[in-house]
């Protein structure tokens, strides 16, 4: 028996109820939630069978909108075909389609619709009876804000599309549907504003999505890895969020969003480097307050990456650059430590990452306390046992805390920190600046869907820099980001 949807393309029903019913029974013979409900229409006693999956349909719609009308209605169909008469005159459902292709029937059935087979009809009725449970609206745990909307996406694709439509109630919002995955047949939506987005970007995204040939898509990150630019880069070139307001804001700037059924995480593209330092709160608080937080994030990024390597290069290779008293205190703190400065820093970085990962993976009620207590106990014991020096412990803890401010760059921060540390241990400040330069050359060479990754930083125009290092007042952000939109005017000034 065929097990893939593609194998049923072009297969049609016979019109004999028992034969058609047996076909579906064989397909789902090993499925415990597949249901068949035989019934007899009141009109001329025509036999029928309703097929659906338990747990994926709304029982009230099945009972009141499908079974009850079929068994009590005696509508006269006249010369109208039976399937058309049932769809137009009898059923009480908001969407009913007459389908002849078995593949299309299976697609609807597997997505929560019900199939009505009628004896003597080669067309089956696909009835919208979807009714699976969802989590409901809640604020995403990793994207909490002090002010602003408190709602987040769910795992239900249609529900997510409705939330986005509520944010952007305009006919200009386009939502294109597709299916990806030979086994999962996962539904996805491509969302954009027709008058704002660049057509080249939408065409490129469609082309990359069409090139995907995989068994299943279970999360949006599958698509992220399959269609993103520079898959081997440390920096992400596609954005992700669980907040409808952020997706709406990205669409208003000319970006495209991809929603995937079964996950609350929505992808946005093109993605710029400056977005790693933007927070939701930046747009819901005063621009001066938001500017302070934005500058601190940039500062913490460079501290988290550069501080250990810079400390190692100066203290080991170039101690003459330090004040004498400061160097003497560092040397005294290192007295009796058996490891080199490089080994000290590397060991503490790994210990900090272990504590951080443990705090994430453990139960929430225990994880926070364990990470704090573990850090204090391990750090204090290591210094007292002369395994590490106090300055190295301070440096490592400071760069670790600074890295926590930028969760979107945690992977890049970790690898860049190690790269600079190794180069600094071999070549001193020369190695540090060599790594620093190569890292920025790579950064400026990146693209996200044919848009420069650091595009605003290359132009140095007032409009392009108004939402990078700081956020300007809304009445000053007249234009949309360069190269993201074919309609650059965001607002028209009236005063």
Buried (B, 14 or more C-beta within 10 A) or exposed (E): EEEEBEEBEEBBBEBEBEEBBEBBEEBBEEEEEBBBBEBEBBBEEBBBBBBBBEEBBBEEBBEEBBBEBBEEBEBEBEEBBBBBBBBEBBBBBEEBBBBBBBBBBBBBBBBBBBBBBBBEBBBBBBBBBBBEEEEEEEBBEEBEBEEBBEBBBBBBBBBBBEBBBEBBEEEEBBEBEBBBBEEBBBBBBBBBBEEBBBEEBBEBBBEBBEEBEBEEBBEBBBBBEBBBBBEEBBBBBBBBBBBBBBBBBBBBBBBBBBBBBBBBBBBBBBBBBBBBBBBBBBBBBEBEEBBEBBEBBBEBBEBBBBBBBBBBBBBBBEEEEBEEEEBEBBEEBBEEBEBEBBBBBBBBBEBBBEBBEBBEEBEEEEBEEBBEEBBEEBBEEBBEEBBBBBBBBBBBBBBBEBBEBBEBBEEBBBEBBBBBBBBBBEBBBBBBBBBBEEBEEBBEEBEBBEBBBBBBBEBEEEBBBBBBBBBBEEEBBBBBBBBBBBEBEBEEEEE
